[in-house]
Amino acid sequence: MPRQKNAISSVQLTVSITEKVREHLDRMTETGMFGKNAAETANLLLIDSIREYIEKGSSFLEEKSKE
């Protein structure tokens, strides 16, 4: 069954990582808990990390007021 199209619009971001980080992402992907490939796993981990910062009330994630 094909995966449904993402209902939320997204933008593409290219990130360079070390070979060691790629190996970690590949191993995490192999568990089946994170994503179907290294890119999906990295995306999920990034989203989870940002959510943590938001939940903790990190000030650097607050939107700047419009002047």
WOZI-V298980 format. One record per pair of residues at least 6 apart in sequence whose ideal C-beta (glycine too) atoms are under 6 Angstrom apart, sorted by sequence separation. I is the first residue (numbers start at 1). J is the second residue. If there is no record, write none. Layout:
# WOZI-V298980
I/J  I/J
This chain:
# WOZI-V298980
28/34  29/35  35/41  34/41  54/61  53/61  29/38  35/44  34/44  26/38  29/41  25/38  28/41  25/41  25/42
